[in-house]
């Protein structure tokens, strides 16, 4: 092959590379210049606005609950790596198995989510009323929020009378719902199983559990204070649930 042909091929390759760089550059500039998305209220579907706004509050609540052992503001807890982690099972006495601190963990988490999001949901309705107020006569009454955990799902049910009227026409809403995918129910169930085994055997066989349930990862750390920190992970979503146990404590130097 002649040197001229080699040079020609090299030049063509350089032009192709430069062309790709230019195309990619234009694409990046286009993305940077794209205006930010603005939340617009669909006048025909207030449910969508409330659902989106509520979802943000639920995500925030689940994040707090998941890293603190099921409590938004833990009371009986151990401090570990900058977080206050709730004891789901605790006994300070030597040799004695722990006592279940949250026998109704799922129901407790439901209540914690509800308490956390209720003022947020109230704010969502205030925002909706403000956004529609220039075009509609809006009336709102009452507010009741319920949270239900299901396998792989969180459901929030909202009872709220919301009336919007304009030019002799009116629309009334009394119920709003939000569905969100989350493994928090399933992780809480596993935490309860771990607690039951800690009570019965002062131990939990995490390796055996993971062999039978490969979609979960379980890591446990033993601290210097004889506390065991469990970190449960749903491998599909990478969502974690962390909690603490103190059971069958041994005397120092044993």
Beta strands, then each sheet from edge to edge (+ up, - down):
strand 1: 77-80
strand 2: 83-90
strand 3: 99-100
strand 4: 137-150
strand 5: 153-166
strand 6: 169-181
strand 7: 216-222
strand 8: 228-234
strand 9: 239-246
sheet 1: 1+ 2- 3+
sheet 2: 1+ 2- 9- 8+ 7-
sheet 3: 4+ 5- 6+
end
